[in-house]
Amino acid sequence: VSTQSTGSSLIMVKVKVKHQDSVIDYDLNRQQPINYTIEGVCIALNIQGNRTEFALQINETHHYITKEDLLNPSFEIPNGSLLILKTDPQIASKNAIEGLKDPKQSRRIIFELRNLLQEETFARFFLNSGGMAALLNVVQTLVGNQLAYGLFALNLAMEYRLNWDAISESFLQEKLFPQLNANNINVARSALSIAAQIARSEQFGFTIADRIIRATTPSGLHPYANIIQSLNSTDVKVQSTALSLINALYSSCPNSSVEKTFYDTLESLNFSKILKKIVKSLKDEELKRQVYLYQCFKLRGLQREGKTPYDPNNKEHEEKLLLLWQLIFPDKPLDARISEQWKLIGFQGTNPATDFRGMGMLGLSNLLYFAQNKTETFRSIIVEQASRNERDYPVAVAGINLTQMLQKIFNVSKEVNIHKLEVGEVFRVLFDHPHAFEEIYCITFQVLDYMWDELKASYMDFPKVLAQVKKEIERVLQTQPYTIDQFQRMAVKKGGGVQQENEEDVNEPQQIKNLKDVIRKDIVKMIQQQKLAILQEGQCFKLHKKGSKSHPFIYFKLPSLVSTELHYAFLSNKAVSYTHLTLPTKRIV
């Protein structure tokens, strides 16, 4: 057989042709019209009847060969290609639509559509010829396994985004969404997948999906409880499709306020606890993809907050800043909004607003979380600066830098493309707590405070210490801690020091851990008593290098070990004797 070529394509191509269970070798002549080739193949396969209803499809690409393809020199059919002889997709789609309208054939067609709709050429002919409406009409009548087949086909059809106008809210509310927690696993899988498509679409989106979910939640259950139940399924595919729906809803939330309400609704149903259990043993790739996507959405709120600049004219922003001061110094009011007193917390100047330029409101929110939830620890870090003399560091500024550091470690700023998602690292510890990022921030702050003394650092050493802290936190995260408690045990001793633990330490008996906790608490108490004794004698400390030029020193004195007041005064010079000083300024300690 001649195989002369014209341009880059062979005139005669040796191929294999398959029809049902039969396979033959065939010499395809590109210079012949495609209908001649199909006629020759049918003769070779001894196929009777109307041969004009057939088409040849390239098996590898699922492309149907046209007469234009054969005349196009750049269109290649390599020697050895496998071609499939099947019904022309335009004719097949017409037959399928007619079959759906016939009650005697509709269930058979529904079953066949599960495969047919996976071919794009067929699907486009089908959907552009009224196939969506015909399919929906049949699905309305189905139950049990037949409904599973129908919803599977409908899910495939909807992925082409053609003729969605045929989909009504009444169909979604009456037939589809009530199946989100169906006993039939196959029904639940497809219903959840379709609901996710609905939530992501511009035509319906979050608002309509949320409304229908709330309207179809079974009586006696809280909104979204049916979806959470599906997430708690023993079937991994149901779990992944349920989380896919949750992610679709997240991605389509119209604003941050709606997103927070949605998050709070899920949390009220123990969403985090269920997700934590899923993350503990994450093997299925699709489920891992959905978990990673949710992680991205969870961090997206932090990214949004980091991009929100601090606005002195925003009442909410100002209230948060003043609350920070009140939590640290509850009995010492600010002299003024612009004040030297802010330097006691570790801001660089008299107006903290300027320090938030790098991390926006996220920098303030993290400091406030620490002060609200670990108040005594945060206060002790600030008071500790006084005993470091010239080796102190600006606490607030350090916290803002830690926020930026953790943001980079967890890829908070990474943009998410749900259509072309590249799955990155899943940080299991982020699923242990509704405010896992903030909890890790508090622990990291304690690591910094410990390392500052461990490295005998001074103000100019801050970048070096921060780099060491980053290295330590990355080391701990590489071990994939499962809980915040595990992360803390590996990163910081309860009492100050960096925990040099290996995997064996992490899994040591609980009795040993409890004993260590008791010992550490005793050591902390002893150190606290020593520091109180020093303060009782009275101590003078130099303020931060960028502090007040007129009063660069501060003197502290505790009247007695049982006193609840700490007396202090700002000084213009470091006096030799303090016995003559009057200390009018007091605050509760």
Sequence and secondary structure as in RCSB ss.txt:
>XXXX:A:sequence
VSTQSTGSSLIMVKVKVKHQDSVIDYDLNRQQPINYTIEGVCIALNIQGNRTEFALQINETHHYITKEDLLNPSF
EIPNGSLLILKTDPQIASKNAIEGLKDPKQSRRIIFELRNLLQEETFARFFLNSGGMAALLNVVQTLVGNQLAYG
LFALNLAMEYRLNWDAISESFLQEKLFPQLNANNINVARSALSIAAQIARSEQFGFTIADRIIRATTPSGLHPYA
NIIQSLNSTDVKVQSTALSLINALYSSCPNSSVEKTFYDTLESLNFSKILKKIVKSLKDEELKRQVYLYQCFKLR
GLQREGKTPYDPNNKEHEEKLLLLWQLIFPDKPLDARISEQWKLIGFQGTNPATDFRGMGMLGLSNLLYFAQNKT
ETFRSIIVEQASRNERDYPVAVAGINLTQMLQKIFNVSKEVNIHKLEVGEVFRVLFDHPHAFEEIYCITFQVLDY
MWDELKASYMDFPKVLAQVKKEIERVLQTQPYTIDQFQRMAVKKGGGVQQENEEDVNEPQQIKNLKDVIRKDIVK
MIQQQKLAILQEGQCFKLHKKGSKSHPFIYFKLPSLVSTELHYAFLSNKAVSYTHLTLPTKRIV
>XXXX:A:secstr
    EETTEESEEEEEEEETTEEEEEEEETTS HHHHHHHHHHHTT  S GGGEEEEETTTTEE  HHHHH TT 
   TT EEEEEE HHHHHHHHHHHHTSTTTHHHHHHHHHHHTTSHHHHHHHHTTTHHHHHHHHHTT  HHHHHHH
HHHHHHHHTT   GGG  HHHIIIIIGGGTT SSHHHHHHHHHHHHHHHHSSSSHHHHHHHHHHHHS TTS TTH
HHHHHHT S HHHHHHHHHHHHHHHHT SSHHHHHHHHHHHHTTTHHHHHHHHHHT   HHHHHHHHHHHHHHHH
HHHHHHTS   TT HHHHHHHHHHHHHH TT   S SS GGGGGTT SSS GGGGGTTTHHHHHHHHHHHHHHSH
HHHHHHHHHHHHTGGG   HHHHHHHHHHHHHHHTTTT    TTS       GGGGSSTTHHHHHHHHHHHHHHH
HHHHTT  GGGHHHHHHHHHHHHHHHHHT  SSHHHHHHHH  TTS      HHHHTS HHHHHHHHHHHHHHHH
HHHHHHHHHHHH EEEE  TTS SS  EEEEE S TT SEEEEEEESS  S  TT    EEEE 
